Amino acid sequence: MNNVTASSPDASSPRAPQSARRGRGRLFRWIFFVILLLVLYWVGPRLLSAFGEWWVVDEPPIKADAILVIDDGSYGGILSRRGAELYQAGWAPLVVASGHYLRPYASVADMMRRDLIQQGVPESAIIAMPHSPGNQFTEGEVTRALVEKRGWKRILLVASNYRSRRCKRFYGQALRGTAEIHVVAAPDPAFSPQAWWRHRHSIAAVAREFIYYLTTE
């Protein structure tokens, strides 16, 4: 009767090189993953910060026919304050308060008008321009109709910094062939271009505005 002796795999066994290759492959993947994390940790914030700074459009103010303040109903009246500063600096003789209706009898534009008066803008220099809520098309139509009626050729547009690029594109297209648009960004306390990705509110705001920007025709 023949005795069969089981032999353990050694270095000459074909399985040993395969196991070694798999081990080296796992090691290389882990090294690559660690290096990728280090690169993202070092470069990622810089890229995101660069995007945030690019996303904000803040053009130097120039002489214009009117200042158009686009408010989203944010607390504090920051945009109205910026519009009042531009008016008092003599950049334009009129301020248009653009805001959506909150009720059939009241709008954000009405609140902005009050803010502007409190900031020292004469009531005679303020034009309230209410429009339907959440309807960009109507907002663009109302704005264009007012600009054409008044014969304005240059507009200073005041918008929140995180909305500035989309507003530049939207109003530029809405007023194409009618008036030139210059955007002046108002700093939003909840949005920092250099650190926007660290706050959930800012991430949501950028994502929403980016979608609007891409779908604006």
Phi, psi and chi 1 to 4 in degrees:
 res  aa     phi    psi   chi1   chi2   chi3   chi4
   1 MET       -  126.5 -175.4  174.7 -178.6      -
   2 ASN   -82.7  136.2  -64.7  -30.2      -      -
   3 ASN   -94.0  129.2  -66.7  -32.9      -      -
   4 VAL  -103.4  120.6  178.7      -      -      -
   5 THR  -103.0  122.0  -56.9      -      -      -
   6 ALA   -74.8  131.5      -      -      -      -
   7 SER  -106.6  138.8   59.3      -      -      -
   8 SER   -81.4  148.5   58.7      -      -      -
   9 PRO   -65.6  139.0   22.6  -32.4      -      -
  10 ASP  -118.5 -167.5   53.0   17.6      -      -
  11 ALA   -62.4  -24.3      -      -      -      -
  12 SER   -82.2  -10.6   62.6      -      -      -
  13 SER   -70.1  142.6  171.5      -      -      -
  14 PRO   -65.5  -19.8   21.9  -32.3      -      -
  15 ARG   -74.5  -29.4  -65.9 -176.8  179.1  179.8
  16 ALA   -62.8  -48.3      -      -      -      -
  17 PRO   -61.0  -38.6  -24.1   34.7      -      -
  18 GLN   -63.3  -43.0  -66.1  177.8    2.5      -
  19 SER   -64.0  -39.5  178.1      -      -      -
  20 ALA   -66.6  -40.0      -      -      -      -
  21 ARG   -64.5  -41.7  -76.1 -164.1  -64.2  -90.7
  22 ARG   -62.4  -40.5  -75.0 -163.5  -63.7  -91.2
  23 GLY   -63.1  -43.4      -      -      -      -
  24 ARG   -65.5  -37.7  -73.2 -165.0  -62.7  -90.2
  25 GLY   -61.9  -44.0      -      -      -      -
  26 ARG   -63.0  -40.8  -75.0 -165.6  -64.7  -93.1
  27 LEU   -62.6  -44.5  176.9   61.5      -      -
  28 PHE   -63.8  -38.8  -69.7  147.7      -      -
  29 ARG   -64.0  -42.1  -75.5 -165.4  -64.0  -88.0
  30 TRP   -65.1  -39.8  -86.9  106.1      -      -
  31 ILE   -63.8  -44.8  -67.9  173.8      -      -
  32 PHE   -61.1  -42.4  173.3   78.5      -      -
  33 PHE   -63.8  -43.8 -177.5   68.2      -      -
  34 VAL   -64.2  -43.1  171.0      -      -      -
  35 ILE   -63.4  -40.5  -67.3  174.9      -      -
  36 LEU   -62.2  -43.0  178.9   62.0      -      -
  37 LEU   -62.2  -41.4  -72.0  178.7      -      -
  38 LEU   -64.8  -40.1  -68.4  173.6      -      -
  39 VAL   -65.0  -45.2  169.7      -      -      -
  40 LEU   -64.2  -38.1  -70.4  176.1      -      -
  41 TYR   -63.8  -37.1  177.8   78.9      -      -
  42 TRP   -85.7  -44.3  177.5 -106.2      -      -
  43 VAL   -94.1  -33.4  179.7      -      -      -
  44 GLY   -51.2  -54.3      -      -      -      -
  45 PRO   -57.8  -35.2  -26.5   35.2      -      -
  46 ARG   -67.5  -41.4  -62.5 -172.2  178.2 -170.8
  47 LEU   -66.2  -43.7  -68.2  176.4      -      -
  48 LEU   -65.8  -37.9  -67.1  170.6      -      -
  49 SER   -65.5  -41.3  177.5      -      -      -
  50 ALA   -62.4  -39.7      -      -      -      -
  51 PHE   -63.8  -43.8  172.3   81.9      -      -
  52 GLY   -60.8  -40.3      -      -      -      -
  53 GLU   -69.6  -36.7  -67.4  176.0   -5.1      -
  54 TRP   -68.0  -35.8  169.7   81.7      -      -
  55 TRP   -64.4  -29.3 -174.6 -114.9      -      -
  56 VAL   -86.6  123.3  174.8      -      -      -
  57 VAL  -102.6  116.2  176.4      -      -      -
  58 ASP  -136.8   92.8 -172.1   14.9      -      -
  59 GLU   -90.9  146.9  -60.3  172.1  -40.6      -
  60 PRO   -60.0  135.4  -19.8   31.5      -      -
  61 PRO   -65.5  146.9   19.0  -27.9      -      -
  62 ILE  -135.3  164.8   58.6  174.8      -      -
  63 LYS   -59.1  131.9  -77.2  -75.6 -172.4  177.7
  64 ALA  -141.8  171.3      -      -      -      -
  65 ASP   -81.1  -28.5  -62.0  -56.5      -      -
  66 ALA  -159.4  158.2      -      -      -      -
  67 ILE  -107.8  119.5  -59.8  163.4      -      -
  68 LEU  -102.7  114.1  176.2   61.8      -      -
  69 VAL  -101.5  118.5 -176.6      -      -      -
  70 ILE  -102.5  108.5  -52.9  -62.2      -      -
  71 ASP  -110.8  146.0 -155.9  -20.9      -      -
  72 ASP  -106.7   16.5   55.8   -1.4      -      -
  73 GLY    81.8   17.0      -      -      -      -
  74 SER   -66.5  150.0   57.6      -      -      -
  75 TYR   -72.9  140.8 -173.8   80.3      -      -
  76 GLY   109.1  -17.8      -      -      -      -
  77 GLY    63.2   36.6      -      -      -      -
  78 ILE   -64.5  -41.0  -63.2  172.4      -      -
  79 LEU   -69.8  -38.9  -73.8   95.7      -      -
  80 SER   -62.4  -37.8  -62.4      -      -      -
  81 ARG   -63.1  -42.2 -171.2  178.7  -53.4  123.3
  82 ARG   -66.4  -40.3 -174.2   68.6  179.3  112.6
  83 GLY   -62.8  -39.7      -      -      -      -
  84 ALA   -65.1  -38.5      -      -      -      -
  85 GLU   -61.9  -42.5  -69.1  172.3   -6.5      -
  86 LEU   -66.0  -39.3  -67.1  170.8      -      -
  87 TYR   -64.0  -48.1  171.1   83.1      -      -
  88 GLN   -66.7  -24.0  -69.2  163.3   -6.7      -
  89 ALA   -80.5   -4.8      -      -      -      -
  90 GLY    85.4   19.3      -      -      -      -
  91 TRP   -76.3  -23.8  -67.8  110.5      -      -
  92 ALA  -158.7  152.8      -      -      -      -
  93 PRO   -87.2   -9.5   30.3  -34.3      -      -
  94 LEU  -135.9  151.5  -64.5  169.6      -      -
  95 VAL  -125.2  125.1 -178.2      -      -      -
  96 VAL  -101.6  122.8  179.4      -      -      -
  97 ALA   -97.1  107.2      -      -      -      -
  98 SER  -103.6  119.0  175.2      -      -      -
  99 GLY  -156.7  152.1      -      -      -      -
 100 HIS   -80.4  160.3   61.5  -92.8      -      -
 101 TYR   -69.5  135.7  -80.8  105.2      -      -
 102 LEU   -96.9  -35.1  -61.3  172.2      -      -
 103 ARG  -141.7  166.4  -61.3  -71.6 -171.6  -83.0
 104 PRO   -59.4  -21.6  -25.4   34.4      -      -
 105 TYR  -110.8    2.5   51.6   83.7      -      -
 106 ALA  -149.7  149.3      -      -      -      -
 107 SER  -143.8  166.5   67.9      -      -      -
 108 VAL   -62.6  -32.6  173.5      -      -      -
 109 ALA   -59.7  -36.5      -      -      -      -
 110 ASP   -65.2  -42.3  -62.4  -36.1      -      -
 111 MET   -65.8  -39.7  -66.6 -170.6  -65.3      -
 112 MET   -63.6  -38.8  -66.5  168.8   60.8      -
 113 ARG   -58.8  -44.0  179.1  174.5  172.2  -85.3
 114 ARG   -64.6  -41.7 -178.3  171.7  179.2  175.9
 115 ASP   -60.4  -43.6  -68.9  -21.8      -      -
 116 LEU   -63.0  -40.5  -71.4  165.5      -      -
 117 ILE   -63.7  -42.1  -67.0  173.3      -      -
 118 GLN   -64.6  -26.3  -70.3  178.8  -16.9      -
 119 GLN   -86.7    4.5  -66.4  -65.3  -32.3      -
 120 GLY    98.7    7.7      -      -      -      -
 121 VAL   -84.5  127.0  179.9      -      -      -
 122 PRO   -60.6  144.6  -20.4   31.4      -      -
 123 GLU   -59.4  -33.5 -170.3  171.7   -2.7      -
 124 SER   -68.9  -15.3   58.3      -      -      -
 125 ALA   -99.1    6.7      -      -      -      -
 126 ILE  -112.6  133.5  -57.4  171.0      -      -
 127 ILE  -120.0  115.8  -59.7  174.1      -      -
 128 ALA   -83.6  130.8      -      -      -      -
 129 MET  -128.7   81.3 -169.0 -178.4   72.0      -
 130 PRO   -75.9  153.9   27.1  -31.9      -      -
 131 HIS  -150.0  170.0   51.4   79.8      -      -
 132 SER   -64.1  140.5  -58.6      -      -      -
 133 PRO   -70.8  138.5   24.5  -32.4      -      -
 134 GLY    67.2   19.3      -      -      -      -
 135 ASN  -123.4   93.9 -169.6  -31.4      -      -
 136 GLN   -62.7  -37.8  -85.9 -165.5  -34.4      -
 137 PHE   -61.4  -46.5 -178.1   73.9      -      -
 138 THR   -63.6  -41.5  -59.0      -      -      -
 139 GLU   -59.6  -44.3 -174.4  176.1   -7.8      -
 140 GLY   -64.8  -40.4      -      -      -      -
 141 GLU   -64.3  -45.2  -82.0 -167.6  -30.7      -
 142 VAL   -62.3  -42.8  171.3      -      -      -
 143 THR   -64.1  -46.3  -55.7      -      -      -
 144 ARG   -63.1  -40.6 -174.4 -179.1 -178.2   93.5
 145 ALA   -62.5  -41.3      -      -      -      -
 146 LEU   -66.4  -43.9  176.3   63.6      -      -
 147 VAL   -63.4  -43.3  170.3      -      -      -
 148 GLU   -66.8  -39.4  -70.9  179.1  -18.7      -
 149 LYS   -63.2  -39.2  178.9 -179.2  177.9 -179.4
 150 ARG   -85.5  -14.2  -64.2  -85.7 -179.8  161.1
 151 GLY    72.8   27.2      -      -      -      -
 152 TRP   -73.6  145.4  -65.6  -23.7      -      -
 153 LYS  -118.6  -15.3  -62.5  -57.2  179.3 -176.6
 154 ARG  -144.3  131.2 -178.4  178.2  -68.2  165.8
 155 ILE  -125.3  133.8  -55.2  -65.2      -      -
 156 LEU   -93.8  118.8  -76.8 -178.9      -      -
 157 LEU  -104.7  121.9 -170.7  150.4      -      -
 158 VAL  -102.8  121.6  179.2      -      -      -
 159 ALA  -140.5  158.4      -      -      -      -
 160 SER   -58.8  146.0  -63.9      -      -      -
 161 ASN   -55.7  -40.6   54.8    1.2      -      -
 162 TYR   -74.4  -13.9   70.6   92.8      -      -
 163 ARG  -102.3   -4.6  -58.8  179.1   69.3 -159.4
 164 SER   -63.0  -41.8   56.7      -      -      -
 165 ARG   -68.5  -42.5 -177.2  159.9  -66.4  -83.6
 166 ARG   -66.2  -39.9 -166.8 -104.4  -61.3 -175.8
 167 CYS   -64.9  -37.8  -73.7      -      -      -
 168 LYS   -58.4  -44.7  171.5   75.3  172.6  178.4
 169 ARG   -72.6  -45.6 -178.8  174.5 -175.0 -179.8
 170 PHE   -63.9  -51.1  171.3   72.3      -      -
 171 TYR   -73.2  -28.7  -76.7   94.5      -      -
 172 GLY   -61.6  -39.6      -      -      -      -
 173 GLN   -77.0  -37.9  -66.7 -178.2   -1.8      -
 174 ALA   -64.2  -32.4      -      -      -      -
 175 LEU  -107.7   16.6  -60.4  178.4      -      -
 176 ARG   -58.1  129.9 -178.4  179.7  -63.3  166.0
 177 GLY    80.1   -1.2      -      -      -      -
 178 THR  -114.9  -52.6  -58.9      -      -      -
 179 ALA  -148.1  153.5      -      -      -      -
 180 GLU   -88.2  137.0  177.9 -174.6   -7.6      -
 181 ILE  -111.1  131.1  -72.5  -71.7      -      -
 182 HIS  -123.8  125.4  -76.1 -100.6      -      -
 183 VAL   -96.3  129.7  175.5      -      -      -
 184 VAL  -116.2  115.8  178.3      -      -      -
 185 ALA   -83.6  137.7      -      -      -      -
 186 ALA  -101.5  125.2      -      -      -      -
 187 PRO   -59.7  131.8  -21.4   32.8      -      -
 188 ASP  -100.5  126.2 -169.2  -66.6      -      -
 189 PRO   -61.8  -20.5   21.0  -31.9      -      -
 190 ALA   -94.1    0.6      -      -      -      -
 191 PHE  -133.5  116.3  178.4   81.1      -      -
 192 SER  -111.5  117.3  170.3      -      -      -
 193 PRO   -57.9  -28.9  -23.4   33.7      -      -
 194 GLN   -83.6  -12.9  -67.2   78.1   24.2      -
 195 ALA  -147.1   30.7      -      -      -      -
 196 TRP   -64.6  -30.7   62.7  -89.4      -      -
 197 TRP   -73.4   -8.2   67.1   92.7      -      -
 198 ARG   -88.6   -6.0  -63.5  176.9  179.9  173.3
 199 HIS  -126.2  129.2  -52.5  -75.1      -      -
 200 ARG   -59.9  -39.7 -176.5  170.3   54.3 -174.7
 201 HIS   -61.1  -43.9  170.5   81.1      -      -
 202 SER   -67.5  -40.0  -64.1      -      -      -
 203 ILE   -60.3  -45.3  -66.0  172.5      -      -
 204 ALA   -63.7  -40.2      -      -      -      -
 205 ALA   -64.5  -44.9      -      -      -      -
 206 VAL   -65.1  -42.9  170.1      -      -      -
 207 ALA   -61.2  -44.1      -      -      -      -
 208 ARG   -64.0  -47.1 -178.2  175.7   61.9 -109.4
 209 GLU   -66.1  -34.8  -71.4  -63.2  -44.8      -
 210 PHE   -65.5  -39.7 -168.9   68.2      -      -
 211 ILE   -64.3  -45.1  -67.8  172.9      -      -
 212 TYR   -59.4  -40.4  -70.6  155.9      -      -
 213 TYR   -62.7  -43.1  178.6   80.8      -      -
 214 LEU   -70.5  -30.0  -67.8  178.6      -      -
 215 THR   -94.4   -1.6   55.0      -      -      -
 216 THR   -73.6  128.2  -61.8      -      -      -
 217 GLU  -111.0      -  -62.6 -179.3   -4.1      -
